Amino acid sequence: MDDDRPDVLLTGLLFYDLVLTGLGKPPTPGEEIWTRGMGCGPGGIANLAVAAARFGLRTSLATVFGDDLYGEYCRDVLCDQEDIDLSLSRTADGWPTPVTVSLALPHPRLRSSGGTPIHDRALVTHGQEPPYSQDVLMGDPPEARTALVHIEAEPREWLAKAAANGTQIYADVGWDPSQQWSTDLLDQLSLCHAFLPNETEAMAYTRTDSAVAALGTLSELVPVAVVTRGGDGAVAVDQITGEYAEVPALDVDVLDPTGAGDVFGASFVAASLGGWPLEERLRFAVLAAGLSVQHHGGALAAPGWYGVDHWWRSAEDPGLRRAYGFLEHRIPADVGPPVRHAPVTPPAGPPPVGPRASERRH
């Protein structure tokens, strides 16, 4: 009998993202900077949902849309363009869809081990607390093969319900603004199949001084532990199979890192559902994340099978051909149509000369 459960169940806050790239440096008070690129589209929890759906996973999303143009646009993109099930989602009357302006900035000093500049992000968000909580949206969550979850200090009731009905929980975590990094949060890993923090978060929560040491501690708490390392790749342990893997990142030109961690997580789940060996799962997730940072961030940077296939067919480096040779047998025969990236409006030419634009507006 066919398994008609969702492959991935998701809930969380959705944003309308406006991403500005090519800034070179952050603006200072009173200064106007012209950018070389811009992209817009759904963000937040949509990053995970689109990344999963583009790898052919049946994806069910529970979120809140505002009853405004931003909410309508995001709903249309997710449902009509990306074929994501929104039956658990709600539109809230009189509630504005959160809007984030993201400035993608190259770090003035840091580079990856491959020499690629590491990018920072500066974010400004307008929004309000959503009128429906995750637990209200989920209720008694439907049975699903996996759930991609962002765990927080306050446990969500739906998470235990989902784990109890057989859903494998893949979790990540975010920055702790209090910088207390309470280890109580790790108690929730008892519900999880996998945990995928970045190295800063992993070291902070485990009180260790390296990604590998943090991985060792986490591997005692959850069956599959992964620590992402940005421009230095990722390390992972699968206690079920006894595998350990460490893989480097791709050496790529980074346009915008927004959502790369979400693409990594969704890609790791897609490979895990396929039953791949740990090193293949990790390389595939690193590849997908690396492809995503070459486009304007948010949900629509996710490469999907089409993007992975295009990369594999054009890859000429012998080392990469050897390392990623498994793709020859993993990429499906039908990779689907080209993915649609975030609408971009780069300037037609160099910024205008003469009086500053702000002066001309007065």
Rosetta blueprint (number, residue, H / E / L):
1 M L
2 D L
3 D L
4 D L
5 R L
6 P L
7 D L
8 V E
9 L E
10 L E
11 T E
12 G L
13 L L
14 L E
15 F E
16 Y E
17 D E
18 L E
19 V E
20 L E
21 T E
22 G L
23 L L
24 G L
25 K L
26 P L
27 P L
28 T L
29 P L
30 G L
31 E L
32 E L
33 I L
34 W L
35 T L
36 R L
37 G E
38 M E
39 G E
40 C E
41 G E
42 P E
43 G E
44 G E
45 I H
46 A H
47 N H
48 L H
49 A H
50 V H
51 A H
52 A H
53 A H
54 R L
55 F L
56 G L
57 L L
58 R L
59 T E
60 S E
61 L E
62 A E
63 T L
64 V E
65 F E
66 G E
67 D L
68 D L
69 L H
70 Y H
71 G H
72 E H
73 Y H
74 C H
75 R H
76 D H
77 V H
78 L H
79 C H
80 D H
81 Q H
82 E L
83 D L
84 I L
85 D E
86 L L
87 S L
88 L L
89 S L
90 R E
91 T E
92 A E
93 D L
94 G L
95 W L
96 P L
97 T L
98 P L
99 V E
100 T E
101 V E
102 S E
103 L E
104 A E
105 L E
106 P E
107 H E
108 P E
109 R E
110 L E
111 R E
112 S L
113 S L
114 G L
115 G L
116 T L
117 P E
118 I E
119 H E
120 D E
121 R E
122 A E
123 L E
124 V E
125 T E
126 H E
127 G L
128 Q L
129 E L
130 P L
131 P L
132 Y L
133 S L
134 Q H
135 D H
136 V H
137 L H
138 M H
139 G L
140 D L
141 P L
142 P L
143 E L
144 A L
145 R L
146 T E
147 A E
148 L E
149 V E
150 H E
151 I E
152 E L
153 A L
154 E L
155 P L
156 R L
157 E H
158 W H
159 L H
160 A H
161 K H
162 A H
163 A H
164 A H
165 N L
166 G L
167 T L
168 Q E
169 I E
170 Y E
171 A E
172 D E
173 V E
174 G L
175 W L
176 D L
177 P L
178 S L
179 Q L
180 Q L
181 W L
182 S L
183 T H
184 D H
185 L H
186 L H
187 D H
188 Q H
189 L H
190 S H
191 L H
192 C L
193 H L
194 A E
195 F E
196 L L
197 P L
198 N E
199 E H
200 T H
201 E H
202 A H
203 M H
204 A H
205 Y H
206 T H
207 R L
208 T L
209 D L
210 S L
211 A H
212 V H
213 A H
214 A H
215 L H
216 G H
217 T H
218 L H
219 S L
220 E L
221 L L
222 V L
223 P L
224 V E
225 A E
226 V E
227 V E
228 T E
229 R L
230 G H
231 G H
232 D H
233 G L
234 A E
235 V E
236 A E
237 V E
238 D E
239 Q L
240 I L
241 T L
242 G L
243 E E
244 Y E
245 A E
246 E E
247 V E
248 P L
249 A L
250 L L
251 D L
252 V L
253 D L
254 V L
255 L L
256 D L
257 P L
258 T L
259 G L
260 A H
261 G H
262 D H
263 V H
264 F H
265 G H
266 A H
267 S H
268 F H
269 V H
270 A H
271 A H
272 S H
273 L H
274 G L
275 G L
276 W L
277 P L
278 L H
279 E H
280 E H
281 R H
282 L H
283 R H
284 F H
285 A H
286 V H
287 L H
288 A H
289 A H
290 G H
291 L H
292 S H
293 V L
294 Q L
295 H L
296 H L
297 G L
298 G L
299 A H
300 L H
301 A H
302 A L
303 P L
304 G H
305 W H
306 Y H
307 G H
308 V H
309 D H
310 H H
311 W H
312 W H
313 R H
314 S H
315 A L
316 E L
317 D L
318 P H
319 G H
320 L H
321 R H
322 R H
323 A H
324 Y L
325 G L
326 F L
327 L H
328 E H
329 H H
330 R H
331 I L
332 P L
333 A L
334 D L
335 V L
336 G L
337 P L
338 P L
339 V L
340 R L
341 H L
342 A L
343 P L
344 V E
345 T L
346 P L
347 P L
348 A L
349 G L
350 P L
351 P L
352 P L
353 V L
354 G L
355 P L
356 R L
357 A H
358 S H
359 E H
360 R H
361 R L
362 H L
